[in-house]
Amino acid sequence: MASSIAHINPLMLEWARKALKLSIPLAASKICISPDKLESWEKGNDLPTINQLYTICKIYKRPFALFYFTEPPKQFRPLKDFRKFPSQLRVSENDEYILQKELLLFQRKREMALDLYEQLEVPIKYFKLRRNVKESTTTLADSIIEYFRIDHSKIQELQPGYEALNYWKKLLEGNGFLIFQTSGVTLELMRGACISSDVLPVIIINSNDTENGRIFSLFHELVHIIINEEGISNFKYHNQELFDPIEVYCNQVSAEVLVPSKYLNANPIVSSHNQEEDFWTKHELATLSQAFCVSQEVVLRRLLTLGKTTPSFYQEFRDSQNIPKKKPTGGNYYRNIIAKNGGLFLNLALEGYYQNKISASSLSDYIQMKVSNLSKLEHILYAKV
């Protein structure tokens, strides 16, 4: 029947596929059609049915109406890609699709959050710390510590792991940052990403990383936002040859924020260490790593910067390291929902729902969970707060 045909703009169909970095064969396999059929749709020689368009919307993560637009939405912009991969690493097209789909979801969540702020008529925080890469890493690190009122004496009282990670996330969210967490994205493909803006800047971290790794990613992406260089990173702290100077700069500033020389030098392990000895034991590095809630490599890099070890010892250590991954646990369903959406976004969505600004179905779409499970989610969310 003619009414079942979706008279879409074929240019929008092609644009939506390419925005996800999907080839025609892989996209066609996900839609369950032949590559020739999809190519025919994109050329305008044929048209999908309404039901097929619904499938496309699900695969491409785009609203139904978008495929009838005359041109792509102006607010959409692909994130800059800072990633570089070792020659031996093969990145599958499907893994890249999963990543791009996640990034698109978080861009959409930011738009939802902006809309919720407008509907709720509540003030929104503006992020005002802006610098450029010409500023020294130590000066910018000091500015970040001052801007966010970071008290490192309190940091060292935290339990390493989730307590420390949640502390830093809450600090950034309290300053108007949306903190999201990916699911199903390989660590080699992405450790962090960000969207730079004066209003609701976004930091995205990878659930497959360790807690210490995610903490470092938070600040690496924060520096990206401060210097207004948003994008996708898969930085490996010690493989500086694999990324450009901006990545190196963001790493250096992050390390100086998280492990300030004042507190590192005052640590008993460092202050009592033989000044003539450039060797650091695994136990020493592990203890310092726990104290500052960062990886052992970040600690050793700071010790190198402070002249307390040698480049050769650092090089030997870093060459022996692989990207650390957290042990797979599956996690708790509700905690995973909280981590993926972030506290700020969830609070906005819940407030919008309870003030009748958004419907139950909209809330379910916003947080990707059935409203019938809301009470269990709230119990965990507000118990954490």
MORACOR-V964128 format. One record per residue. N is the residue number from 1. OMEGA is omega as a letter, one per 30 degrees, with the letter a starting at -180 (none if undefined). BURIAL is I if it has 9 or more other ideal C-beta (glycine too) atoms within 8 Angstrom, else O. Layout:
N;OMEGA;BURIAL + N;OMEGA;BURIAL
This chain:
1;a;O + 2;a;O + 3;a;O + 4;a;O + 5;l;I + 6;a;I + 7;a;O + 8;l;I + 9;a;I + 10;l;I + 11;l;O + 12;l;I + 13;l;I + 14;a;I + 15;a;I + 16;l;I + 17;a;I + 18;l;O + 19;l;I + 20;l;I + 21;l;O + 22;l;I + 23;l;O + 24;a;I + 25;a;O + 26;l;I + 27;a;I + 28;a;I + 29;l;O + 30;l;O + 31;a;I + 32;l;O + 33;l;O + 34;l;O + 35;l;O + 36;l;O + 37;l;I + 38;l;I + 39;l;I + 40;l;I + 41;a;I + 42;l;I + 43;a;O + 44;l;O + 45;a;O + 46;a;O + 47;l;O + 48;l;I + 49;l;I + 50;l;I + 51;l;O + 52;l;I + 53;l;I + 54;l;I + 55;l;I + 56;l;I + 57;a;I + 58;a;O + 59;a;I + 60;l;I + 61;l;I + 62;l;I + 63;a;O + 64;a;O + 65;a;O + 66;a;I + 67;l;I + 68;l;O + 69;l;I + 70;l;O + 71;a;O + 72;l;O + 73;a;O + 74;a;O + 75;a;O + 76;l;O + 77;l;O + 78;l;O + 79;l;I + 80;a;O + 81;l;O + 82;a;I + 83;l;I + 84;a;O + 85;l;I + 86;a;O + 87;a;O + 88;a;O + 89;l;O + 90;a;O + 91;a;I + 92;a;O + 93;a;I + 94;l;O + 95;l;I + 96;l;I + 97;l;I + 98;l;I + 99;a;I + 100;l;I + 101;l;I + 102;l;I + 103;l;I + 104;l;I + 105;a;I + 106;l;I + 107;l;I + 108;l;I + 109;l;I + 110;l;I + 111;l;I + 112;a;I + 113;l;I + 114;l;I + 115;l;O + 116;l;I + 117;a;I + 118;a;O + 119;a;I + 120;l;I + 121;l;O + 122;a;O + 123;a;O + 124;a;O + 125;l;O + 126;l;O + 127;a;I + 128;a;O + 129;a;O + 130;l;O + 131;l;O + 132;a;O + 133;l;O + 134;l;O + 135;a;O + 136;a;O + 137;a;I + 138;l;O + 139;l;O + 140;l;I + 141;l;I + 142;l;O + 143;l;I + 144;l;I + 145;l;I + 146;a;O + 147;a;O + 148;l;I + 149;a;O + 150;l;I + 151;a;O + 152;l;I + 153;l;O + 154;a;O + 155;a;I + 156;l;I + 157;a;O + 158;l;I + 159;l;O + 160;l;I + 161;a;I + 162;a;O + 163;l;I + 164;l;I + 165;a;I + 166;l;I + 167;a;I + 168;l;I + 169;l;I + 170;l;I + 171;a;I + 172;l;I + 173;l;I + 174;l;O + 175;l;I + 176;l;I + 177;l;I + 178;a;I + 179;l;I + 180;a;I + 181;a;I + 182;l;I + 183;l;O + 184;a;O + 185;a;I + 186;a;O + 187;l;I + 188;a;O + 189;a;I + 190;l;I + 191;l;I + 192;l;I + 193;a;I + 194;l;I + 195;a;I + 196;l;I + 197;l;I + 198;a;O + 199;a;I + 200;l;I + 201;a;I + 202;l;I + 203;a;I + 204;l;I + 205;a;I + 206;a;I + 207;l;I + 208;l;I + 209;l;I + 210;l;I + 211;l;I + 212;l;I + 213;l;I + 214;l;I + 215;l;I + 216;l;I + 217;l;I + 218;a;I + 219;l;I + 220;a;I + 221;l;I + 222;l;I + 223;l;I + 224;a;I + 225;a;I + 226;a;I + 227;l;I + 228;l;O + 229;a;O + 230;l;I + 231;a;I + 232;a;I + 233;l;I + 234;a;I + 235;l;I + 236;a;O + 237;a;I + 238;a;O + 239;a;I + 240;l;O + 241;a;O + 242;l;I + 243;a;I + 244;a;O + 245;l;O + 246;l;I + 247;l;I + 248;a;I + 249;a;I + 250;l;I + 251;a;I + 252;l;I + 253;a;I + 254;l;I + 255;a;I + 256;l;I + 257;a;I + 258;a;I + 259;a;I + 260;a;I + 261;a;I + 262;a;O + 263;l;I + 264;l;I + 265;a;I + 266;a;O + 267;a;I + 268;a;O + 269;a;I + 270;a;I + 271;a;O + 272;a;O + 273;l;I + 274;a;O + 275;l;O + 276;a;O + 277;a;O + 278;a;O + 279;l;O + 280;a;I + 281;l;O + 282;l;O + 283;l;O + 284;a;I + 285;l;I + 286;l;I + 287;l;I + 288;l;I + 289;l;I + 290;a;O + 291;a;O + 292;l;I + 293;l;I + 294;l;I + 295;l;I + 296;a;I + 297;l;I + 298;l;I + 299;a;I + 300;l;I + 301;l;I + 302;l;I + 303;l;I + 304;l;I + 305;a;O + 306;l;I + 307;a;O + 308;l;I + 309;a;I + 310;l;O + 311;a;O + 312;l;O + 313;l;I + 314;a;I + 315;l;O + 316;l;O + 317;a;I + 318;l;I + 319;a;O + 320;a;O + 321;l;I + 322;l;O + 323;l;O + 324;l;I + 325;l;O + 326;l;I + 327;a;O + 328;a;O + 329;a;O + 330;l;O + 331;l;O + 332;a;O + 333;a;O + 334;l;I + 335;l;I + 336;l;I + 337;l;I + 338;a;I + 339;a;I + 340;a;I + 341;a;I + 342;a;I + 343;a;I + 344;a;I + 345;a;I + 346;l;I + 347;l;O + 348;a;I + 349;a;I + 350;l;I + 351;l;I + 352;a;I + 353;a;I + 354;l;O + 355;l;O + 356;l;O + 357;l;I + 358;a;I + 359;l;O + 360;l;O + 361;l;O + 362;l;I + 363;l;I + 364;l;I + 365;a;O + 366;a;I + 367;l;I + 368;l;O + 369;l;I + 370;a;O + 371;l;O + 372;l;O + 373;a;I + 374;a;I + 375;l;O + 376;l;O + 377;a;I + 378;a;I + 379;a;O + 380;a;I + 381;a;I + 382;l;O + 383;l;O + 384;a;O + 385;none;O
